[in-house]
Amino acid sequence: MNQKDSKSVANGRRHTGAAGIAMIVVGLVLLGTVGAYYGYRSYASSQLDSLVFTPTESARRVPVSTAPLPNTGQTFPATVRSNEPPPAVYEAPLSQPPTVGNPPGNAAFPFSSYISVYPATEIHPKYWAEPMWSGGEPYSYSPNESGQQLPEGFHAVSSTEGTELPNSNTTRISVPSIGIDSDITELQILDLGNSREYETPKNTVGHIPQSPNAGQLGNSWFFGHLESPIKGEGNVFHRLPDIPEKLRNGDEVLVELENEQGHIFLYRVTATDVVHQDDMRFYDSSNATITLVACVPSLVYDHRILVTADLIGINEG
């Protein structure tokens, strides 16, 4: 074998060795990627319970410290002297000065004074643990649906009665607290030969046309993508999973639906749930409600988050 042939053999061996090393590296990368994905998938599935909020849950419970107060050396007067004016924060004078240890029967603080002395009754529940950081954000929940806390231009309606406005297709959805603002289209049923299914909404929110329109009695269904990295069909419901945590914090989540007539219907989110894709079923309601649906968790998409809201108001334009 001459010198030229020897160099060719050596070069061939080097190339073969390099190719083998490259294949090993690629295999390790693929193995690591698959392992990381399944690890993430397992973790994401374990977090699905956090997306469930039921109406029986209250705002986040505030931890109460049982540690003794520090000894600052300060003392407090045992009585409130009647010949001194009440502090400026009092909105009404005390009917009779209370005495510590021997309170008279009518020594209770007037309710208005209680509110001003202890302002935690006026701040948002999520700040009760640290009221000084409240920032003045209002707590606008109106349990009796009086309409006093509804956005400007809306008047209260009952979810058990719905509205008597003419039926009209829903054209737009807005959830201001999580930045959702999208058009709505009516989803068509696709014939796949052996089966039929609803088309996928692309860069929009899809309404199931067999379900009621906004403002009507019954449960109206709306679907949107959490994300669509491969097909590029949008991510209009990307922040839908943020809603359960907002509800636990005591935040009010409102949904606005506009129809072709320009009427805007206001819904308040009351609950969220998560079901496996194989267990996904449409269900109706005797009240005027809506259900928003997106695939979860991210990059897995084998479950569905269901966000339920009740009709509370209407703006007729």
BADREN-627448 format. One record per residue (C-alpha): residue number from 1; x, y, z. Coordinates in steps of 0.05 Angstrom, whole numbers. Example, Ala and Ser with C-alpha at 12.3 -4.5 7.8 and 13.67 -1.06 7.14 Angstrom:
REM BADREN-627448
(1 (246 -90 156))
(2 (273 -21 143))
END
This chain:
REM BADREN-627448
(1 (0 0 0))
(2 (30 66 -21))
(3 (31 129 20))
(4 (-29 158 -16))
(5 (-72 98 -1))
(6 (-51 99 72))
(7 (-73 172 78))
(8 (-140 155 47))
(9 (-152 99 96))
(10 (-133 143 154))
(11 (-179 199 130))
(12 (-236 149 122))
(13 (-226 123 192))
(14 (-226 195 219))
(15 (-290 211 182))
(16 (-323 147 206))
(17 (-302 163 278))
(18 (-327 235 273))
(19 (-393 211 244))
(20 (-401 160 300))
(21 (-387 213 353))
(22 (-437 260 320))
(23 (-490 206 319))
(24 (-478 192 393))
(25 (-482 266 410))
(26 (-547 273 370))
(27 (-576 211 404))
(28 (-558 238 473))
(29 (-590 306 456))
(30 (-653 272 431))
(31 (-655 227 492))
(32 (-646 286 538))
(33 (-700 326 501))
(34 (-750 269 505))
(35 (-733 258 579))
(36 (-740 332 594))
(37 (-807 334 557))
(38 (-836 275 596))
(39 (-809 304 660))
(40 (-843 370 644))
(41 (-906 334 624))
(42 (-909 298 690))
(43 (-897 363 728))
(44 (-949 402 687))
(45 (-1001 348 699))
(46 (-988 351 774))
(47 (-1005 425 773))
(48 (-1073 419 741))
(49 (-1109 419 808))
(50 (-1088 492 816))
(51 (-1133 509 757))
(52 (-1195 487 794))
(53 (-1235 538 833))
(54 (-1303 524 863))
(55 (-1353 575 889))
(56 (-1344 549 960))
(57 (-1272 573 961))
(58 (-1263 641 993))
(59 (-1207 691 983))
(60 (-1139 667 1004))
(61 (-1138 654 1078))
(62 (-1095 704 1116))
(63 (-1045 673 1164))
(64 (-1054 699 1234))
(65 (-992 702 1278))
(66 (-1000 677 1350))
(67 (-934 704 1373))
(68 (-938 752 1434))
(69 (-933 826 1420))
(70 (-865 857 1436))
(71 (-858 895 1501))
(72 (-849 966 1477))
(73 (-860 998 1545))
(74 (-920 1037 1518))
(75 (-984 1041 1557))
(76 (-1054 1056 1535))
(77 (-1107 1096 1574))
(78 (-1159 1053 1608))
(79 (-1216 1102 1593))
(80 (-1236 1152 1540))
(81 (-1248 1218 1573))
(82 (-1315 1248 1554))
(83 (-1289 1320 1559))
(84 (-1239 1308 1503))
(85 (-1261 1309 1430))
(86 (-1256 1242 1394))
(87 (-1198 1231 1346))
(88 (-1207 1259 1277))
(89 (-1216 1190 1246))
(90 (-1282 1180 1284))
(91 (-1341 1197 1241))
(92 (-1389 1200 1300))
(93 (-1379 1212 1376))
(94 (-1386 1155 1424))
(95 (-1453 1152 1458))
(96 (-1419 1137 1524))
(97 (-1344 1131 1540))
(98 (-1326 1057 1546))
(99 (-1285 1034 1604))
(100 (-1235 977 1597))
(101 (-1252 921 1645))
(102 (-1322 947 1660))
(103 (-1354 967 1594))
(104 (-1424 997 1596))
(105 (-1478 964 1557))
(106 (-1480 1015 1501))
(107 (-1405 1026 1495))
(108 (-1399 994 1426))
(109 (-1366 1036 1372))
(110 (-1413 1062 1318))
(111 (-1405 1022 1254))
(112 (-1381 1082 1215))
(113 (-1326 1093 1267))
(114 (-1306 1020 1263))
(115 (-1297 1025 1188))
(116 (-1253 1087 1192))
(117 (-1212 1062 1251))
(118 (-1200 993 1220))
(119 (-1197 1005 1145))
(120 (-1185 932 1128))
(121 (-1260 926 1119))
(122 (-1254 972 1058))
(123 (-1193 943 1024))
(124 (-1186 884 977))
(125 (-1184 816 1013))
(126 (-1118 797 980))
(127 (-1084 854 1019))
(128 (-1112 836 1087))
(129 (-1047 803 1107))
(130 (-1008 866 1090))
(131 (-1058 924 1087))
(132 (-1005 978 1080))
(133 (-990 951 1010))
(134 (-1062 954 986))
(135 (-1051 1013 939))
(136 (-1123 1033 945))
(137 (-1149 980 897))
(138 (-1224 974 909))
(139 (-1260 910 926))
(140 (-1321 915 880))
(141 (-1357 849 893))
(142 (-1433 860 896))
(143 (-1463 794 921))
(144 (-1535 818 917))
(145 (-1526 839 844))
(146 (-1552 908 860))
(147 (-1513 936 801))
(148 (-1481 989 844))
(149 (-1412 961 829))
(150 (-1423 947 755))
(151 (-1381 984 704))
(152 (-1409 1050 679))
(153 (-1464 1041 628))
(154 (-1488 973 653))
(155 (-1551 958 691))
(156 (-1563 894 731))
(157 (-1600 834 704))
(158 (-1614 766 735))
(159 (-1579 705 709))
(160 (-1641 664 725))
(161 (-1684 706 679))
(162 (-1636 726 623))
(163 (-1658 783 576))
(164 (-1716 793 529))
(165 (-1674 825 474))
(166 (-1678 796 404))
(167 (-1632 737 392))
(168 (-1567 757 357))
(169 (-1500 725 343))
(170 (-1443 742 390))
(171 (-1387 779 354))
(172 (-1335 799 406))
(173 (-1308 778 475))
(174 (-1268 819 525))
(175 (-1238 798 592))
(176 (-1203 862 614))
(177 (-1169 834 677))
(178 (-1128 785 636))
(179 (-1122 824 571))
(180 (-1168 783 526))
(181 (-1201 820 469))
(182 (-1221 780 408))
(183 (-1271 771 352))
(184 (-1319 713 357))
(185 (-1339 668 299))
(186 (-1391 613 293))
(187 (-1356 545 288))
(188 (-1377 500 231))
(189 (-1384 424 236))
(190 (-1333 387 193))
(191 (-1351 321 160))
(192 (-1291 274 167))
(193 (-1324 214 135))
(194 (-1328 167 194))
(195 (-1339 223 243))
(196 (-1356 296 250))
(197 (-1325 350 293))
(198 (-1325 426 302))
(199 (-1273 465 263))
(200 (-1214 495 300))
(201 (-1218 570 313))
(202 (-1160 606 280))
(203 (-1135 670 313))
(204 (-1205 680 341))
(205 (-1254 654 393))
(206 (-1303 603 367))
(207 (-1376 598 390))
(208 (-1413 531 388))
(209 (-1473 552 346))
(210 (-1519 499 377))
(211 (-1510 534 445))
(212 (-1546 598 465))
(213 (-1522 667 445))
(214 (-1501 720 496))
(215 (-1557 742 543))
(216 (-1600 680 531))
(217 (-1618 628 582))
(218 (-1574 566 578))
(219 (-1500 552 575))
(220 (-1463 585 517))
(221 (-1396 553 497))
(222 (-1335 590 472))
(223 (-1268 558 450))
(224 (-1200 590 439))
(225 (-1128 567 433))
(226 (-1082 570 493))
(227 (-1025 571 442))
(228 (-1012 542 373))
(229 (-936 540 363))
(230 (-938 492 302))
(231 (-1002 510 264))
(232 (-999 584 283))
(233 (-1074 588 298))
(234 (-1066 640 353))
(235 (-1066 643 429))
(236 (-1127 684 445))
(237 (-1140 645 510))
(238 (-1067 642 531))
(239 (-1081 675 599))
(240 (-1145 637 614))
(241 (-1107 595 666))
(242 (-1092 659 705))
(243 (-1165 664 726))
(244 (-1167 612 783))
(245 (-1111 647 821))
(246 (-1146 714 812))
(247 (-1210 685 842))
(248 (-1172 657 901))
(249 (-1142 725 913))
(250 (-1212 755 915))
(251 (-1207 789 848))
(252 (-1269 799 807))
(253 (-1263 772 736))
(254 (-1314 801 688))
(255 (-1328 779 616))
(256 (-1361 824 564))
(257 (-1396 795 504))
(258 (-1420 839 447))
(259 (-1472 818 395))
(260 (-1489 842 325))
(261 (-1539 892 352))
(262 (-1486 927 394))
(263 (-1512 902 461))
(264 (-1458 884 511))
(265 (-1472 830 562))
(266 (-1432 828 627))
(267 (-1415 762 661))
(268 (-1380 748 727))
(269 (-1335 687 731))
(270 (-1357 641 788))
(271 (-1318 576 779))
(272 (-1265 539 739))
(273 (-1253 465 727))
(274 (-1206 419 690))
(275 (-1226 355 652))
(276 (-1187 306 609))
(277 (-1199 314 535))
(278 (-1233 245 533))
(279 (-1282 268 586))
(280 (-1300 333 553))
(281 (-1376 339 546))
(282 (-1424 397 531))
(283 (-1475 411 585))
(284 (-1531 460 591))
(285 (-1556 506 647))
(286 (-1623 534 668))
(287 (-1590 602 680))
(288 (-1557 650 631))
(289 (-1484 626 635))
(290 (-1423 619 591))
(291 (-1365 571 591))
(292 (-1297 589 562))
(293 (-1252 531 541))
(294 (-1178 523 525))
(295 (-1129 465 522))
(296 (-1081 456 581))
(297 (-1026 448 603))
(298 (-979 485 557))
(299 (-942 439 507))
(300 (-984 379 529))
(301 (-1056 400 514))
(302 (-1089 335 538))
(303 (-1137 370 587))
(304 (-1188 426 581))
(305 (-1197 485 628))
(306 (-1270 506 635))
(307 (-1285 577 660))
(308 (-1357 588 680))
(309 (-1390 657 687))
(310 (-1460 682 703))
(311 (-1497 739 670))
(312 (-1501 800 717))
(313 (-1511 861 672))
(314 (-1525 891 604))
(315 (-1507 954 566))
(316 (-1558 965 511))
(317 (-1516 1020 478))
END
